[in-house]
């Protein structure tokens, strides 16, 4: 298979080097690992993630039993790791659908190799993000109060609460992402139905394929529906993370009253999401031997987007600093000073290094093409974006209007648990996804192969 798909010198202008191999080779490369198994590497990775999944369940159980006092939050810093994780995960989740929908609308050919697992990344990241506000409530048994529902006491949610905004943002986006991902998956499920040798697999894939036969009428309706959903998805993604930005900007706290927050959060979501896609693409490319389908050109174009986003992020930071100074408000200026010289200053400087300085390596073409450089840069970006989320919370709440209420946040073991263990859950879910459905959109890649062959 690899000899067919991997020519010695693939043409530099092609997005996939499988263009000459035909539909059968593309289908074989993507679908066969699901039938033949992934080998010891997949099982080893799955076993490594299982302790983290158990760790998360234990942390949640202990939190429900003992209360939110196990975290490092205090009477001033009432938001902590849970809310920072929520913003970080929802940002990663927003990027998957944004990447797929925006690239579809702009007719970018290179989306064919990354859209499937980018959308799957969205589902898992948003699901994890949805857990964080619930565990942060303190009384999670009342989480259903966030939704308006008929009740005899005529109680309705407090619409001025950011938690209610987040509830609708998460639910609407998660439902849309599931539908958007599933619609594009139907043709590949039909392919799996027709290729699987087991009767159970035929029934399972056949049920989810909804009787797909690949007629011209079905393809026309699928493309119309998919394009329409993509057109709806882009403004939905922007609105969802804008709402997350308004969680902060709608407050009266110094450092949070920023009109730049909604677009700044959207760009930040795209930034961290693309960085995560780079890491996942490299893992899938290596684990499934898909070097012919996920080529170096994909990484190069994603590196250019990361470079552009790093410049926009630095501009956003500079705008915050300038407005804090130019506004003349003592509290705002004090927050800016505290960012650079206060308790969390080392973390803030690390944030600037990860988000603004390190990505400047991508100006050089050899760095954009080298996975040994690009993957560490992508990991550094995700670390920097998490630091940004947590420092947005800490810097303002630790240094508000009243000096008598200034407090600092101190990590506990359980704060680290809610930071590290969800990463293991995310990896676990992604490994299960790779084992059950095609990680690459076969029909998109086959279509691209025909276009490349005709070019």
N, C-alpha and C positions, 0 to 999 in steps of 0.2 A: 504493500500500500504506500509506504513512504517513498519507494522508488518512483511510483507513478506521480505522486503529488509534489515531490521536492526535486525539481531540476537543479542541476549544478549551479546555473547562473540565471535565476529568474529575472525577467526584464524589469528594469528599474521603474518603469512607468506604470506597472500593473499593481493593483491592490491585492490580488491573490495570484500566486504562482500555480494555482490549480486550473487556470483557465483552459489549458490545452487538454486537461484530463477528462472533462465531461462531467455530466450530472452524476453518473454512477460513482466516480471517484470521490466527489464531494460528499455524497450520501454515505459512502463506505467509511470515510475518514471520521465523520461526525457520529454516525449511528452505531457502528460496530462496537466501540468500547462499552456501550450500554448492554450489549448482549454477551460479549466475551469476558466482561469483568475488567476492573481497573488495576488488578494486581495488588501486591503487598503495600505499595506506597499509599494508595487510597485508604486501605484498612488501618495503616499506621497513623495516618493523619486523623482519621475518625476517632481512633482510640486516644490520641493526644487531646482532642477537643472534649471528650466525654467528662473528664474531671472538672473542666471549666463550667460545663453545663450544670453538673451537680453542685458545684460551688455557688453558682448563681441561685439555684433553687434553695440551697441552705441559707444564703444571705437574705433572700426574700422572706423565708420562713422565720428567721430570727428577727428581722425587721418588724414583721407583723406581730410577733410575740412580745418583743421588748419595746418597740416604738422607735420613732425617728431620732431619739436621743443618742442612739448608737453612732450617729454620724457626727461630724465635726461642726455642725451648724450651731449657732448660738442665738441670743436674743436680738442681735443686729444682723448678722449674716444668716438670714432665714432661708436663703436659697444656697444650695451647695452643689455637690457633684451630680446629684440626680437631675437637676434642671440643666446644668451644663451638658450632661450626657444627652438629655432630650434634644437640645438645640443641635448638638453635634451629629447625632444619629439622624434626625429629621433632615439635616442638611445633606448628608450622604444619600439618604433616600430620595430626596428631591432631585438629585442630579441624574439618577438613572432614567427616569421618565423624561426629564428635560433633554438629556442627551439624545434619547431615541426619538422623541417627538420633534424636536427642533431640527435634527439632522434629516429626518424623513421629509419635513416640509421644505427644507432647503435642498433636497435631492442630493445629499452627500453620499457618494457610493461607499465610502469606507465604513459607514455605520453597519453594513451587513454583517461584519465579523464580530461586532461588540454589542449590538443592541439587545440580544437575548439575555446574556448574563448581567448586563447593566440594569435591565428591568427587574431581573430576579434579585439583584442587590437591593433595589428599591423596596421590594416586598419585605425582605428580612430586616432591613434597616428601619423602615417605618414601624414594623411590628415591635421591634425592640424599643424604639423611641416612644411608642404608645404606652409602654410599661412604666416609663420613668415618672410622668406626672401622677400616675395612680399610686405608686409606692411613696411618692413625695407628699401625698395628701395628709398622711398621718392617720386618717381613718378611711382606708381604701374601701371598706364595705359600703361607703356612701358615694362611690365614684359615679354611680348612675344618676346622682343629682345634677351632674353636668348636662344631662340631656333633658330637654323639655318633654314631659310625658304627662298624660292625664292622671290626676290624682285628686282625692277627695278633699285635701287641705288647700287646694288651689295655690300650691307653691310652685314658683318658677325659678329657673336659674338666675343668678346675678349676671346680667349681660355685660356689666362693666368689669367683670373679672376676666383676667387673661386666661384662666384655666378653661373657661367656657369657649373662648375663641380657639384655644388649642384643641379642644375636643372636636369641634366641627372641622378644623383644619386636618386633623389626623384621619378622622373617619371618612370624610369625603375623598381625601387623597388616596387612602388605602384602597377604598372600593374602586376608584377609577384606575389605580395602578394594576389591580388584579385583573380587571376587564381588559385593559390595554395589553397586558402581558399575555393573557389567555387567547385573545383574538388572533394575535400574531403566531401563536403556538399551534393553532388548529391544523394547518397543512402538515407540519412536522409530526404531529400526533398520528395523523393518517399514515404517514410514511412509516412510522414505528409500528403501527397496527399491521401493515402489510409485510413488514420484514421480520417481526418477531416470530420465532419458531414455537413458542409456547402458547397454549390455548388461553391461559389466564392473562397473559400479556396482550393477546389479541382482543379479548373482551374488555380489559381495562383501558387500553389505548383507544379501542374502537368506541367505547362509551364517551370518552372525552373528545374524540374527533368529531362527534355529532354527525356521523354519516357522510363525512367529506369524501368526495369522489374526484375532485380536481377539474370539474367542468369549467368552461369559459364563463358561464353565468356565476358560478361560485367564486371564481377568481375576481370577477368584476365587483361583486358585492363586498368581498373581503377587502379589496383595495379601497373601495369607497368608504367603508366603515372605518378602516384603519387610519386613513388620511383625515377623516372627520374627527376621530378621537384625538389624533395628534394635534389638530387645530384647537381642540378644546383643552388639551393637556398643557400646552405652553402657558396660557394665562392662568390656569389652575395652579401650576407649579409656582409661578411668580407670586400669586396671591397667597398661597400657603406659607411660604417662607417670609413674605412680607408681614403676615399676621404674627409670625414668630418674632420678627423684628419689632413689631408694635407692642409686644409684651413688655418690652423695655421702653420704647420711645413714648408710649402713652402714659408713662409714669411721671412723677415730679422730681425724680432723683437726679442729682448732678451727674453729668456724664452719660445719662440715658436719654435726655431730651434732645435727640438728634433727628432731624428730618431725613438724614442720609441713611438711617438704619434700615428701612425696608429694602432699597436696592442694594445696599451694602451686604445685607444678609443673603439676598438672592445670589449675588456674585460669590459670596463665601461658600454657599451651598454648592454651586457649580465647581468651585475651586477644589474643595475637599472631595466632592463626588468624583471628579475626573481623576484625582490622585488615587482614589480607591480603585477606580476602574483600571488604571495602569497596573496596579499590584495584582488585581484579579486576572487581568488579561495575561500577564506574565506567568501566573500560576497555571492557568488553563492551557496556555500555549506549551508550557513545558510538560505538564502532567498528561495531556492527551496527544502530545506530538503533533500539534496543529500549526507548525511553523509556516506551512504553505498558505494557511487561511488567515492567521493573525501574523502579519508580516512586520518587518521593521518600520515600514512606512506608517502603519497605524500608530506605533509608539511615537514616531517623529511628529505626526500631526497633533497627537494629544499633548506632547511636550510643548508645542507652540501655544496651544490653548492655555496650558498651565503657566507659561511665561507671561502671556497677556493678562491672565487673571492675577498674577503676582503684582504686576504693575498697577492694576486697578485697586488691589487691596492696599498697596502702599499709599496710593492717592487717597483712599478712604481714611486710613490712619492719619495722614497728614491733615486732611480736612477736619477730623475730630480735634487734633491738637490746635489747629488754627482757630476753629470756632470757640474752643474752650478759652483761648487767650483773647480773641477779638471780642467775644461777648462781654468781657469785663466783669463777669460774675465771679466773686471770690471762690465760691465752692467749686465751680467748674475748673478754675485755674488750679485749685488745690488738688483736684482729682488727677489732672494731667501731671502735676508735679509728683504726686504719689505714685503714678504709674512708672515713672523713670527712676525714682529715688526711694520709694517706700519699701514696705515689707516684701512685696511680691516683685520687686524690680528685677531680680535675676530671671524670673519666669517671663517677665515682659520683654526683656532683651532677647531671651531665647525665642519668644514668639516672633519678634521682628526678624531674627536670623532665619528661622524656619520658613516663614511666609514670604519674606521680601528679599533676603540676601542670598540664601542657598539656591533658590530657583533661577537666579541670574546666570548660573552655569549653563542654562539651556539656550543662551544666546549662541553657543558654539554648536555647529552641526554634529560634530562627533559625539558631543554629550547627549544630544537628542536621540541619536541612533544607538547609543551604548546602554544596554539594560543594566549594566553594572553601575552606571551613574544615575540613570533615570529612576530606577526602583528606589534607591536610598533617598533621592530627592522627593519622590512621591510620598514615601513614609514620613520624611521630615515635614512635609506640608500637612499631612494629617495630624501629626503631633502638634504642629504650630496652630492648626485650626482648633484643636481641642483646648490648647492653652488660651487661645483667644476667647473661647466660650466661657471658660471658667473665670478668666480675669475680668471679663465684662461684669460678671456677678460680684466677684470679690472686691475689685477696686472701688466700685461705687458703694456697695453696702458696708465695706470696712471703713469708708472715709466719706460719710455723708455730710449733712449740714451741721450736725451737732457734735463737737469734739468729745463731749461726755459719752457719746454712744459709739465711739470708734472702737472696733474690735477686729481681731484677725481670725482667720479660719485656720484650723489645724486638722490635718488628715488623721483619720482613724483607719484601722484595719478594714472596717466595713465600707468606708469610702473607696478604698482601693478595690474592694471586692466588686462594687458596682461599676467600677471603671474597667477592670480587667476581665471579669467573668463574662460580661455580655459580648466581648470580642470572641470568646470561645464559642458562645451560642451562635453567633453570626457565622463563624467558620463551620460549625457543625451543620447548620441549616444549608449552607452553600454546598457542602460536600454531598448532602442528601439530594439536593437539586441536581448536581452533576451526575448522580447515579441514576436518576429516574427519567429525566427528560434531556433532549439535546441541548447542550450549552451554547451552541452556535445555531443561528437560524439557517437551516439547510436551504429553504426555498429562496431566501434572500441571497445567499452565497451562490446558488445555482444561477439565479438571474444575473448576478454580477459577473459570473464566469462567462455567460453568453455575451454580455456587453463588452467584456475585456477581449474576448476572442474576436468579436466583430470590429474592434477598434484598430 
